[in-house]
Amino acid sequence: MSPAVTLATTRRILTQLRHDPRTVVLLLVMPSLLMLLLRYVFNSERQFSGLAPALLGIFPFTIMFLITSVTTLRERTSATLERLMTMPVGKLDLLFGYAAAFGLLAAAQVSLATAVSVWWLGLDVAGSVWVLLLVALLDALLGTALGLFVSAFATTEFQAIQFMPVVVLPQFLLCGLLTPRDEMGWLLNGISDVLPLSYAVDALTQVTRSAEVDGTLARNMLIVAGCALLALVLGAATLRRRTP
């Protein structure tokens, strides 16, 4: 890997996004608007605080997955990746450059959503707000990495969006948001144990309910970060120059 090439890729993606204000607004504002909608759907701080921690991770995860997978596919179908890969540029340089660019946007996105939820909508956080922000950011980065990975298997933007029911929805249903994971059947519980979003939701819930930073919280955060890194490495291994 070359840090210079990675940074150059990051700058290029950020420059392109600067000329696409609708995408930037979607990335930055949509999770906050969804949290605002959730707050007034329940019209109760207690109910909001029960669901908001998990959704504070799920909303950025889903949005970053969609935006990243479609954007990366567009780079390949427009032959941008083919031109770049004729140069002495490694696949990891490209993937980590994309991840860094979208990671910066994810940091701004999650920071805004967390600030709105905690200081405006009344989300009760027993632990550190900074730890809550870090876990939500890791979740957004996980969505970014998975979006980069699955884009290699799509040939059209519509196909990239079709991966959402395969990658995102099962994790949403089994992460413990709708029902506690230990109350599921043994098969569903076993599947949830291998899905990274389950550990992100567990970490977010723990931060909001306890001020203690223990080994379980650290393990859950490391699992989410490790899955994001693994998805990037797999994405580099499956990255193609162009779509056939």
C-alpha positions in Angstrom: 0.0 0.0 0.0 1.1 3.6 -0.7 -0.2 6.3 1.7 0.2 8.9 -1.1 -2.0 7.0 -3.5 -4.6 6.3 -0.8 -4.7 10.0 0.0 -5.0 10.9 -3.6 -7.9 8.6 -4.1 -9.6 10.1 -1.0 -9.2 13.6 -2.3 -10.6 12.6 -5.7 -13.7 11.1 -4.2 -14.3 14.0 -1.9 -13.9 16.4 -4.8 -16.5 14.5 -6.8 -18.9 14.4 -3.9 -18.5 18.2 -3.5 -20.1 18.6 -6.9 -23.0 16.3 -5.9 -24.8 18.3 -3.2 -27.9 16.0 -3.1 -25.7 13.0 -2.2 -23.9 15.0 0.5 -27.2 16.2 2.0 -28.5 12.6 2.0 -25.4 11.4 3.7 -25.2 14.1 6.4 -28.8 14.9 7.2 -30.9 11.8 6.6 -30.0 9.9 9.8 -30.8 13.0 11.9 -34.1 13.4 10.2 -35.0 9.8 10.7 -34.1 10.1 14.4 -36.3 13.2 14.6 -39.1 11.3 13.0 -38.7 8.4 15.4 -38.8 10.7 18.4 -42.1 12.2 17.5 -43.6 8.8 16.4 -43.3 7.7 20.0 -43.8 11.1 21.5 -42.1 9.7 24.7 -38.5 10.1 25.8 -38.6 6.7 27.5 -39.7 4.8 24.4 -37.4 6.8 22.3 -34.4 6.1 24.5 -35.2 2.4 24.3 -35.0 2.1 20.5 -32.8 5.1 19.5 -29.4 3.6 20.5 -29.8 0.7 18.1 -31.2 2.9 15.3 -28.4 5.4 15.8 -26.2 2.6 14.4 -28.6 1.0 11.9 -29.5 4.2 10.0 -25.9 5.3 9.2 -25.0 1.6 8.4 -27.8 1.3 5.9 -27.3 4.7 4.2 -23.5 4.3 3.9 -24.0 0.8 2.5 -26.4 2.1 -0.3 -24.4 5.2 -1.2 -21.0 3.4 -1.2 -22.1 0.4 -3.2 -23.8 2.5 -5.9 -21.0 5.0 -6.1 -18.3 2.4 -6.4 -20.2 0.6 -9.1 -20.6 3.8 -11.0 -16.8 4.3 -10.9 -16.4 0.8 -12.5 -19.1 1.1 -15.1 -17.8 4.5 -16.2 -14.3 2.9 -16.7 -12.8 5.2 -14.1 -11.4 2.2 -12.2 -10.1 0.6 -15.4 -8.1 3.8 -16.1 -6.8 4.0 -12.6 -5.8 0.3 -12.5 -3.6 0.7 -15.6 -1.4 2.8 -13.4 0.8 1.6 -10.6 -2.1 1.6 -8.1 -2.8 -1.3 -5.8 -6.3 -2.5 -5.1 -6.0 -1.9 -1.4 -4.9 1.7 -2.1 -8.1 2.3 -4.0 -10.4 0.5 -1.5 -8.8 2.3 1.5 -9.0 5.6 -0.3 -12.7 5.1 -0.9 -13.1 4.0 2.7 -11.3 7.0 4.0 -13.4 9.4 1.9 -16.7 7.9 2.9 -15.4 7.5 6.4 -14.9 11.2 6.8 -18.5 11.7 5.6 -19.6 9.0 8.0 -17.9 10.8 10.9 -19.7 14.0 10.1 -23.0 12.1 9.6 -22.8 10.2 12.9 -21.6 13.3 14.8 -24.6 15.3 13.7 -27.1 12.4 14.3 -25.6 11.8 17.8 -25.7 15.5 18.7 -29.3 15.9 17.6 -30.4 12.7 19.4 -28.6 13.5 22.7 -28.9 17.3 23.1 -32.1 18.0 21.2 -34.3 14.8 21.2 -33.4 13.8 24.8 -31.7 10.5 24.3 -30.6 9.4 27.8 -27.0 8.2 27.7 -25.6 6.7 30.9 -22.1 6.2 29.5 -19.8 8.5 27.6 -21.2 10.3 24.6 -17.8 10.0 22.9 -17.9 6.2 23.2 -21.4 6.2 21.8 -20.1 8.4 18.9 -17.2 6.0 18.3 -19.5 2.9 18.2 -21.9 4.6 15.8 -19.0 5.6 13.6 -17.7 2.1 13.5 -21.1 0.9 12.5 -21.2 3.5 9.6 -17.7 2.4 8.5 -18.9 -1.2 8.5 -21.7 -0.2 6.2 -19.2 1.6 4.0 -16.9 -1.5 3.8 -19.7 -3.9 3.1 -20.9 -1.5 0.3 -17.5 -1.5 -1.3 -17.3 -5.3 -1.0 -20.7 -6.1 -2.6 -20.3 -3.6 -5.4 -17.9 -6.0 -7.0 -20.7 -8.5 -7.6 -23.2 -6.1 -9.2 -23.3 -5.1 -12.9 -25.9 -2.4 -12.6 -26.8 0.2 -10.0 -30.2 -1.6 -9.6 -28.4 -4.9 -8.8 -26.3 -3.0 -6.2 -29.4 -1.9 -4.5 -30.8 -5.4 -4.6 -28.0 -6.5 -2.3 -29.7 -4.5 0.6 -32.3 -7.3 1.3 -29.4 -9.8 1.3 -26.9 -7.9 3.4 -28.8 -5.3 5.5 -32.3 -6.6 6.2 -31.3 -10.0 7.8 -28.9 -8.1 10.1 -31.6 -5.6 11.0 -34.1 -8.4 11.8 -31.7 -10.4 13.9 -29.6 -7.7 15.6 -31.8 -7.6 18.7 -33.8 -4.5 17.9 -37.2 -6.2 17.4 -36.7 -8.9 20.0 -33.9 -9.8 22.4 -31.4 -12.1 20.7 -31.5 -14.6 23.6 -35.2 -15.0 23.2 -34.9 -16.1 19.6 -34.8 -19.8 18.5 -31.4 -21.5 18.7 -31.0 -21.3 14.9 -31.8 -17.6 14.6 -29.7 -16.9 17.7 -26.8 -18.7 16.2 -27.1 -16.8 12.9 -27.2 -13.4 14.8 -24.0 -14.4 16.6 -22.1 -14.2 13.3 -23.6 -11.0 12.0 -21.6 -7.9 12.9 -24.5 -5.6 13.3 -25.6 -7.6 16.3 -22.4 -6.6 18.1 -22.8 -3.0 17.1 -26.3 -2.9 18.5 -25.2 -4.6 21.7 -22.4 -2.0 22.1 -24.7 1.0 21.5 -27.3 -0.4 23.9 -24.6 -1.0 26.6 -23.2 2.6 26.3 -26.6 4.2 26.8 -27.5 2.0 29.8 -24.2 1.8 31.6 -21.2 4.1 32.3 -18.9 1.1 32.6 -16.5 0.4 29.8 -15.8 -3.3 30.2 -14.3 -6.2 28.2 -17.7 -7.0 26.6 -18.0 -3.5 25.2 -14.4 -3.5 23.9 -14.9 -7.0 22.4 -18.0 -5.9 20.6 -16.3 -2.8 19.2 -13.3 -4.8 18.0 -15.6 -7.3 16.3 -17.3 -4.5 14.3 -13.9 -2.9 13.4 -12.5 -6.3 12.4 -15.5 -7.1 10.2 -15.1 -3.7 8.5 -11.4 -4.4 7.8 -12.1 -7.9 6.6 -14.8 -6.6 4.2 -12.3 -4.1 2.8 -9.6 -6.8 2.2 -12.2 -9.1 0.6 -13.4 -6.1 -1.5 -9.8 -5.6 -2.7 -9.5 -9.3 -3.6 -12.7 -9.2 -5.7 -12.3 -5.8 -7.3 -12.5 -5.8 -11.0 -11.4 -3.2 -13.5 -14.7 -3.0 -15.2 -18.1 -4.5 -15.4 -18.5 -7.1 -18.2 
